């Protein structure tokens, strides 16, 4: 019992010390905070009725403002995607066109990127997706251009978009198997085959040689009179059957082809690869990331220089030149160094064989001279 009495005395003494040390107003706040309360806490505690009403109104306005973007996003998500014109099925469907093509109302005012649904309302549109050749397009600037294919003994195009005023036209053939023309995975043989076909068809129809094919007359726009062919797409081999002597138009290794369209890609690829196979000798024993980065930088710089020197005002886009440089640097780094090392090994072996042959010939000569001396002394 005495122990409990002592504890109570100690607590009373401690309470007095605390009461003397703490400000009375602060002590009251602490007691209120430590006293359990059954009343729920409110954000409006301590506010007058007018202040609480004003805070409540401002909070409601803020909440409504925050809900508006959410409502717009929900409405946009529920809104069905824009429908493509049903006529696009006549031209292979939306999957054969760029998702966001270049387009224009008037080419003199410049071209802009738009969604496919918007671009299809413009008179001029980009037909081929980036890096792919799905449509082979030709610009023929003379009256009666819509029948140029017949005069050239070629198969009928997928469509011909004809200017209603001067009868000039764009003739378009679809390719059943698209050709990759600008990428690290682009293969050289299909690009050359495509170039051979396009260059010969261009020559046969006397089409504009400076037409790059980026923008064409939109076949869905009423500004043009559109004539449909019986077949939408052809294999390259199907087109080649109408082009006897096609091999004469196929660009050879080391020979710069006509520098338009896909021909510029081939010309830059050939020139850059020829340069790279000489320069790779400096890296034949190199290894590591630093050497690889230095090699890629050199090839990219050379690609930009060749692009300017070879094509003048019709240079390739920097991204195309970069892709070609990346492809060349990767291929030459993998194959060129091995070829250089193998060549050095063959040369070393050849030199060794030549030295051995020369040494054997010298020994044989010395032996014959020694035998001749023996014979002369014996006589």
LINBEL-V35972 format. One record per residue. N is the residue number from 1. BURIAL is # if it has 9 or more other ideal C-beta (glycine too) atoms within 8 Angstrom, else .. Layout:
((N & BURIAL) (N & BURIAL))
//
This chain:
((1 & .) (2 & .) (3 & .) (4 & .) (5 & .) (6 & .) (7 & .) (8 & .) (9 & .) (10 & .) (11 & .) (12 & .) (13 & .) (14 & .) (15 & .) (16 & .) (17 & .) (18 & #) (19 & .) (20 & .) (21 & .) (22 & #) (23 & .) (24 & .) (25 & .) (26 & .) (27 & #) (28 & .) (29 & .) (30 & #) (31 & .) (32 & .) (33 & .) (34 & .) (35 & .) (36 & .) (37 & .) (38 & .) (39 & .) (40 & .) (41 & .) (42 & .) (43 & .) (44 & #) (45 & .) (46 & .) (47 & .) (48 & .) (49 & .) (50 & .) (51 & #) (52 & #) (53 & .) (54 & .) (55 & #) (56 & #) (57 & .) (58 & .) (59 & .) (60 & .) (61 & .) (62 & .) (63 & .) (64 & .) (65 & .) (66 & .) (67 & .) (68 & .) (69 & .) (70 & .) (71 & .) (72 & .) (73 & .) (74 & .) (75 & .) (76 & .) (77 & .) (78 & .) (79 & .) (80 & .) (81 & .) (82 & .) (83 & .) (84 & #) (85 & .) (86 & .) (87 & .) (88 & #) (89 & .) (90 & .) (91 & #) (92 & #) (93 & .) (94 & .) (95 & .) (96 & #) (97 & #) (98 & #) (99 & .) (100 & .) (101 & #) (102 & #) (103 & #) (104 & #) (105 & .) (106 & .) (107 & .) (108 & .) (109 & .) (110 & .) (111 & #) (112 & .) (113 & .) (114 & #) (115 & .) (116 & #) (117 & #) (118 & #) (119 & #) (120 & #) (121 & .) (122 & #) (123 & #) (124 & #) (125 & #) (126 & #) (127 & #) (128 & #) (129 & .) (130 & .) (131 & .) (132 & #) (133 & #) (134 & #) (135 & #) (136 & #) (137 & #) (138 & #) (139 & #) (140 & #) (141 & .) (142 & #) (143 & .) (144 & .) (145 & #) (146 & #) (147 & .) (148 & #) (149 & #) (150 & .) (151 & .) (152 & #) (153 & .) (154 & #) (155 & #) (156 & .) (157 & #) (158 & #) (159 & #) (160 & #) (161 & #) (162 & #) (163 & #) (164 & .) (165 & .) (166 & .) (167 & #) (168 & #) (169 & #) (170 & #) (171 & #) (172 & #) (173 & #) (174 & #) (175 & #) (176 & .) (177 & .) (178 & .) (179 & #) (180 & #) (181 & #) (182 & #) (183 & .) (184 & .) (185 & .) (186 & #) (187 & .) (188 & .) (189 & .) (190 & #) (191 & #) (192 & #) (193 & #) (194 & #) (195 & #) (196 & #) (197 & #) (198 & #) (199 & #) (200 & #) (201 & #) (202 & #) (203 & .) (204 & #) (205 & #) (206 & .) (207 & #) (208 & .) (209 & .) (210 & .) (211 & #) (212 & .) (213 & #) (214 & .) (215 & #) (216 & #) (217 & #) (218 & #) (219 & #) (220 & .) (221 & #) (222 & .) (223 & .) (224 & #) (225 & .) (226 & #) (227 & .) (228 & .) (229 & #) (230 & .) (231 & .) (232 & .) (233 & #) (234 & #) (235 & .) (236 & #) (237 & .) (238 & .) (239 & #) (240 & #) (241 & .) (242 & .) (243 & #) (244 & .) (245 & .) (246 & #) (247 & .) (248 & .) (249 & #) (250 & #) (251 & #) (252 & .) (253 & .) (254 & .) (255 & .) (256 & .) (257 & #) (258 & .) (259 & #) (260 & #) (261 & .) (262 & #) (263 & #) (264 & #) (265 & #) (266 & #) (267 & #) (268 & #) (269 & #) (270 & #) (271 & #) (272 & #) (273 & #) (274 & #) (275 & #) (276 & #) (277 & #) (278 & .) (279 & #) (280 & #) (281 & .) (282 & .) (283 & #) (284 & #) (285 & .) (286 & #) (287 & .) (288 & .) (289 & .) (290 & .) (291 & #) (292 & #) (293 & .) (294 & .) (295 & #) (296 & #) (297 & .) (298 & #) (299 & #) (300 & #) (301 & .) (302 & #) (303 & #) (304 & #) (305 & .) (306 & #) (307 & #) (308 & #) (309 & .) (310 & #) (311 & #) (312 & .) (313 & .) (314 & #) (315 & #) (316 & #) (317 & .) (318 & .) (319 & .) (320 & #) (321 & #) (322 & #) (323 & #) (324 & #) (325 & #) (326 & #) (327 & #) (328 & #) (329 & #) (330 & #) (331 & #) (332 & #) (333 & #) (334 & .) (335 & .) (336 & #) (337 & #) (338 & .) (339 & #) (340 & #) (341 & #) (342 & .) (343 & .) (344 & #) (345 & .) (346 & .) (347 & .) (348 & .) (349 & .) (350 & .) (351 & .) (352 & .) (353 & .) (354 & .) (355 & .) (356 & .) (357 & .) (358 & .) (359 & .) (360 & .) (361 & .) (362 & .) (363 & .) (364 & .) (365 & .) (366 & .) (367 & .) (368 & .) (369 & .) (370 & .) (371 & .) (372 & .) (373 & .) (374 & .) (375 & .) (376 & .) (377 & .) (378 & .) (379 & .))
//
